[in-house]
């Protein structure tokens, strides 16, 4: 590869449609039929699905972006999870029984069954093309992060060049693997919502859980420049957050708690990463040249694209497109109003209307940053 650019795609369920909009805009900006502008792809949860699609089309970035957009624009909830009455009811029953240790321990407990997602991934991803891209020097590494329920470790499964070494750190490690559907299902298994997925001798859940740093795997894989696509509007002015004068009359519902827990897992760590990285890069840039050589592992350039609008607010507009059974389930969890369940719903809204709205927003935000994006890749071609 001519570069050590890394793409960081965080998790966020249906929010990952925003990433597709950014990538679609980039596909229009960069030279047609050019290969992937990143040598390193790092994905977590739904971001891992997008990263893998890019790896499968590493020889043609614009085709990869358009293929991603096609899939996301036509997504429906029943392609991701089972929404029928009895699967949800069965899951609730198993959850209650688990409190008394009466469930079947061979089956992972979750409110929804994401078996349809396995079929979707199998139909759209050619995993054999990943090794071809690596052999053709179009890709250095693809990394997918999941969390082990057995050890609590943040585990990054990577498929890449032979000179990349595995790593072991404080509750996080990198493992060389031949990536497949199982790794993606594990990385995107949101706890309690989707079942844990088994890989060899361990069960794994969503990679955003216990992931101390979303950029860490990229640095271990040799990244020098980071391109980060977030799924939170927290970096922009807060329009969605309630004013301090607003007083909550009731205790938080389970739906509200779930929404905040998901925000904590999928958003907060990445934003902390970005904040710390920006501080470190500013400090290092101010160092004398003879001192800079002591910090070779920090990237020299970072570009971050994140939503200019609050995704909760957009989800609020499209909750009505969710299957009725899911809306009932969220309201049963205490979301008495649409506004209160919008945060949790934003992760489950795999509907064409919501996904297309996020794709359009991502496209628009990337176009606003066109000059910075083109400058970021000026040495890549």
N, C-alpha and C positions, 0 to 999 in steps of 0.2 A: 504493500500500500504506500501511496505517496504521502499519506497523512496519518496522524494519530488522533483524528477527530472522534469524539464519542457522543452518541445520542443517548440522553437519559429520558426514559418514558416512565413516569410514575403510574401508580394504580389509580383506581377510582371508579370501577364499574363502568356504567354507561357514560360517565364524565369523560372517558377516554376518547369519545367521539371528537372532542375538541382537538386532540392531538392530530387526528386525521385531517381536520381542516387546515391546520398549520402545515402539515406535510404536503397536502394538495397544492397549497400556494407555492411551496418551495419547488414542487415538481414543475410549476409554470415558470419560475424564476431561473432555474438552473438550466444548463444546456440540454437540449432534447436528446433522448436515448443515452444519456450519460450514466455511468455506473453510480453506485451508492456513494454519496459524499462523506460517509462515515466509515471508518475502519472498525469501530467498536460500537456495538448496540447493546444497551442495558435496559431491560424491561422488568417491571414488577406488576403483578396482578394483570389487569386488563392491558397495561402498557407492555407486558411481555407478549401478548398476542399480537399487538401492532408491530413490535420489534421483530418478531419472528416472520411476519409477512414480508417485512422489508428485506430480511436476510434471504428469504426464498426467491426474491427478485433482485438480488444484489447487482446484476448486470444491467438493470434498466430501472433507474430510480423513479422516473415519471410513470412507468407502468406499475411499479409497486404502489405508488401513491394513489393512482387511479383505481387499482384493484381494491385497496383498502377502503377507499371512498365508496365504491360500489357495494361492498359487503355491509358497511355501516349504514349507508342510506336505505338499505332494504331490510335491516334487522327488525325482527319482531320478538317480543318476549318469549314466545314458544320455541324460538331457535336457541335460547339461552337456558331457560329453566322450565320445568313443568309447572303449569298454573292451574291444573284441574283441581276440583274440590277435594278429592280423596287423598292425593299425595300431600297436600298441605295439612289436611286433618290428620293423616297418618304421622306426619312429622311432629305435629303438636303433641300427639299421643305419646310418641317415643320420647319426646323431650320431658314430658311429665313423668313417664315411667323411669327415665334415667335418674331422676331425683331420688328414687328408691332402689336404684341399681337393678331394675327389672328388665332393661332392654337387652336386645341381642348385641353383644359386644363386637360381632363381626361387621356390623353396619354402623357407619358413621352417622352421628346425629346432626340434622340440619332441617331448617324449615322448608327448604326447597330442594328439588332434585335438578341438578344441572347436566343430566345425561344428554339432552339435546345439544349442548355446547360441544361435546366430544364429536358428534357427527358433523357439526359445522366446521370444526377445525380440521377434521380428517378430509373433508371435501375441498377445502380451500388452501391447505398447506402441503407443500411437497418438501418434506424434511431432508430428502436426499440431496436437494439443491444447495443445502447449507455447506456441506463438505466440498461441493464443486466450487462454490464461491470462495471458500478458504484456499483451495488448491490453485484457483485462478488469480489469487492475490487481490480479490475484490472485497474480501472481508477478513479481518484479523480475528474477531471473536464475537460471538453472540452469548449474552449472559441473561439468565432467568433466575430470579430470586424467590425463594419460598421459605417458610418457617417450619422447623421441625417441632412437632408436638412432643416428641420424646425427649429431646435435649434442650428445647427452647432456643436453639441456634438459628440465626439468620443464615441460610444456606444458599449460596449462589452457584447454580449449575451452569458451567460454561462449555461451549464447544468452540475451539479455536486453533490457532497455530500451535505446532508441536513445542515451541520454546516457551509457551506460557505455563507457569508453574501454579500448582494449587496453593492455597494459603489457609492458615488457621490463626485466628485472632480471638480476642475476648468475645465469646458468644457469636462469632460470625466466621464463616469459612467459605472457601471457593473449592468446588469439586469439578474436575473434568468429567464430562458426560456426553453421550450421544443423545442430543435433545430430541424429544418427541412430544406427543399429545399429553402424556402423563405429567410432564414437567409443567406444561401450561395450565392444566387443570389444577395441579397442586398450587401453583403460584397465584391463581385467581380464586381459590376457595375461601371466600370471605367467611370468617368464623360465625357459626350459628345459622348463617343464611345458606351457604353451600357446604356440602359434606367434605371432610378432609380427604385427601387423596394419597394413596399408598405408592411409594417408590421404594422398591427393594424391601428393606426391613423397617421402614419408618413411615409414619403418616405425616403429611405436610399440609399446612394451611397457607393462607394469603401471605405473600412475601412482604407486604407493607407492615405486618405485625412484627414488632421487635426489630425492625430494620433501623439501626441507629443512624445510618447514613446511606442515602440513595446514590450518592456519587462515589462512595467507597469502592464498589466493584470496578467502576470505570478506571479509577486511579490504579488499582491493583493490576488491571489489564494493560496499563501503559498509556492511558489517555493523556494528551497534552493540551487539547482544547475541548471544552464541554459545551454542547448545545442541549439545553434543558427545556422541555415543554411541560409546564405545570398544568394542573387542573383546578386551580383555585384563583379566585379574584381577590384574595387577601392582600395582594401587593398593590392593588388600586384602592381608591377611596371607598370606604365602607358605606354602601347604600342599603345593604340588606340587614345589617346588625341593628337590633333595637336600641333606641336611645336610652341613656342612663335613667331618664325620668320615668321610663316604662317600668311598671311594677308587676311582677308575676304573682297572680292571686293564687295559683294552684301549683302543687309540686310537679316537677317534670315527669312527663309520661315516658313509657318504655320507648316509644317511637322517637321522642326527643333525645333521650339518652343514647339510643342506637345511632342517631344521626351525628351526635357529638363524638361518639367513640369512633365512628368511621372517619370523621374529619380528622381526628387525632392521628389515626393510623395512616391515612392516605395523604394528608396535606401538611400537617405540622412539621414532621421530620424533614421533608424536602425543603420547606421554607426556612427552617433553621439551618440546613445545609447551605442553602444559597446565601443566607445572611452571613454565616461564618466565613464562607469562601470569599465573598466580596471583601470582607474586612481583611482577610489574610492576603489577598492579591493586592489590595491597596498598600498594605504595609510593606510587602515584598518589593513592589514597584518603587518604593521610596528608598530602598536600601542601596548602598554603594554596590557597584558591579561585583567587587570581590566577595561581597557577602551573599549575593544572590545565588551563587553556586552551591550554597549549603541547603537550598530548598528546591532540589530538582524535581520533586514529585508533585508539586502543585501545578495545575494547568496555567498556561500563560494567558489564556483568553477564555472568557465565559460569556455565552449569550443565552438569555432566558426569555422565553415567550410564555406569557400567562394570560388568562382571560381578562378582558377589559370590563366585563360585566360579571355580576355574581351568578354562579350557576344554580344556586338555590332559587334565585328569583326566576330564572328561566324554567326550572323544574316546576315551580309553583303554577306556571301557566299551562303545563302539559300533564299534570297529574291525572286529569280526566282520560288520558290516552292509555293509562295502565289498565291491565285486565281487572275486572271487577273484583275477582277473588283476592288479588294483591292489595287493592285499595281497602277491602274489608279487613284483611289481615293487619295492615298498618293502623287502621283506625281501632281495631281491637286491641292493639298494643298501646292505646292511649292517645293516639293522634286525633283528638276530637275535632280539629279543624284542619283544612287543607294546608294552611300555612305551617302548622306544627309538624306535619309529616314530610314537608318538602325536602328537608335536608336528607333524610333517610331515603326518600323516593328518588332523589337525584342519582343514586348509585344503581337503582333497579330499573330506570326508565329506558329500557332497550326498545323504544318505539321509534318508528320512522320520523315522526314529527319532532320529538325531542332531539334525536341524534342529528337530524338535518339542521336543526337550529344551532347546535353546538359546532357542527362542521362549518356552517356559514360564519359563525363568530370567530372560529380559529383561522379561517381563510382571511377574514377581514383584518384580524389582529396581525397576522403575518405580513399582509400587504402593507400595513402601516409601518412595519419594520423592514421593508424590502431592502433599503440601502444597507442597513446593518447586517442583514442576512447575507447579502451578496458579498460584502466585505469580509465576513467571517470565512467564506469559502473561496476567497480569491486565490489562495495557494493550493487548492485541492484539485485543480484541473490544469 
